[in-house]
Amino acid sequence: MITKRIIPCLDVKNGRVVKGVNFAGLRDVNSPVELAEYYSNCGADELVFYDITASAEGRGLFTDILREVASKIFIPLTVGGAINSVEDFDRVLKCGADKVSVNSGAIRNPQIIEDAAKRYGDQCVVLSADVKRVDGVFRVFAKGGRENTGMEALDWIKRCVDLGAGEIVVNSMDTDGVKEGFDLELLEKVCNTVSVPVIASGGAGSMDDFVELFKKLPKVDAGLAASVFHFGEIKIADLKDKLAAEGINVRRI
């Protein structure tokens, strides 16, 4: 049985971890370095670090903070934000990332996925898809959820996997920060469209939401969340105990 992963997400703006609702209303949480070290020590399986305004602000990712984060943790680290070229992949990997997440950069130039996969391997290339329902259709958004690309989400995700993306983070903008459960409808459609690992993001409000996710959608490989972990509403060790008690295979310390 495949082990399900629990992944905290650090959304970083101006060098601080922030969190909002539906990609808006951001508020300060903590230092990314302190949070990263905490999660690494308390049983998280991986960590995701997004520089969430780098693309919109047209600048490079905060590599100094990234290096410090990478030096403090002992779990795999996925990094995204202003990844627009293979050179950006190289820069982030040299700062300590294990995998690189692309979103807006791939929308502008899908070839980046194929080029990076050929150089670093599919397992290194993570597609982060910000998806929202627009008139009943799942659409892909760019620039941290600010821009509707008009692209249908499932077609886009399949195209990126065909190009070499080895993992998909599905960010549901409709459920982000709402804490009423993951977007099971969207996630099921993605799981039925691709065969690579799928990470569910957006909507976790309780431990039961993770139980429901993995029981109803066994093809989902991981659950990603931010605020419920950042604000101590869910302790990762407690969550894993509950998942194990429900018969869901997880790694425990």
C-alpha positions, 0 to 999 in steps of 0.5 A, spaced: 500 500 500 502 506 498 504 511 503 500 517 503 503 524 504 502 530 509 505 536 506 505 543 509 505 549 504 509 555 506 506 561 502 511 566 502 511 574 501 516 579 503 520 574 506 514 572 511 509 566 511 502 569 509 495 565 508 488 568 506 482 565 503 480 564 496 487 567 494 485 573 497 486 577 504 493 575 506 495 575 513 502 574 516 503 568 520 510 566 521 518 566 519 518 561 513 525 558 516 522 557 523 516 554 520 520 549 516 524 547 521 518 545 526 514 541 520 521 537 519 521 535 526 514 534 527 513 529 522 511 532 515 513 528 509 515 534 505 514 541 505 512 546 499 515 553 499 511 558 494 514 565 493 507 567 491 508 574 489 514 573 485 511 572 478 506 578 479 511 582 481 516 580 475 522 578 480 526 572 482 525 568 487 527 569 494 533 565 494 537 567 500 531 565 505 530 559 500 537 557 502 536 558 509 530 553 509 533 548 505 539 548 511 534 547 516 530 541 514 531 533 513 525 532 508 524 533 501 522 540 499 518 543 493 519 550 491 515 555 486 515 562 484 517 565 478 520 559 475 520 561 467 526 557 465 531 551 465 536 556 468 531 558 474 530 550 475 537 550 476 538 556 481 532 553 485 535 546 485 542 549 487 539 552 493 537 546 496 530 544 493 529 537 491 523 538 486 521 545 482 514 547 481 511 551 475 505 554 474 505 561 470 512 560 467 509 553 464 503 557 462 507 562 458 512 557 455 509 550 456 516 547 453 519 549 460 516 542 462 519 538 457 526 541 457 526 541 465 524 534 465 529 532 460 535 535 464 533 533 471 528 528 470 520 527 471 520 526 478 523 533 479 518 537 475 511 539 479 506 542 475 502 547 480 495 548 477 490 554 480 483 552 478 477 555 479 470 554 476 468 559 471 461 558 469 461 551 471 467 550 467 474 548 471 479 554 468 486 555 469 489 561 473 495 564 473 499 569 477 497 567 483 490 566 481 490 573 479 489 572 471 484 567 468 487 564 462 481 561 459 484 554 459 480 548 461 484 545 467 483 538 465 486 539 458 492 543 461 494 538 466 494 532 461 498 536 456 503 538 462 504 531 464 505 529 457 510 534 456 514 531 462 511 533 469 512 528 474 507 530 479 501 535 480 499 539 485 491 541 484 490 548 488 482 549 488 481 556 488 474 555 490 476 551 497 482 555 498 482 557 506 475 556 506 476 549 511 470 545 509 473 540 505 478 538 499 475 539 492 473 532 491 469 533 484 475 537 481 480 532 484 477 526 482 477 528 475 484 530 475 486 523 478 482 520 472 485 524 467 493 523 469 497 517 472 502 521 475 502 523 483 496 528 485 497 532 491 490 535 493 491 543 496 485 547 498 480 546 503 482 542 509 479 544 515 479 538 520 482 531 520 476 528 518 477 532 511 484 528 510 480 522 512 475 523 507 480 525 501 484 519 502 478 514 503 473 517 497 479 518 492 484 513 494 488 515 487 490 522 491 497 521 493 498 527 498 494 532 502 497 539 502 494 544 507 497 551 510 493 555 515 490 548 519 497 547 520 500 554 521 495 556 526 495 549 530 488 547 529 491 540 526 498 537 529 501 533 524 502 527 529 495 527 531 493 527 524 497 521 522 495 517 528 488 518 526 489 516 519 492 510 521 487 508 525 482 509 519 486 504 516 490 509 511 497 508 510 502 514 513 509 514 515 510 516 522 515 518 527 
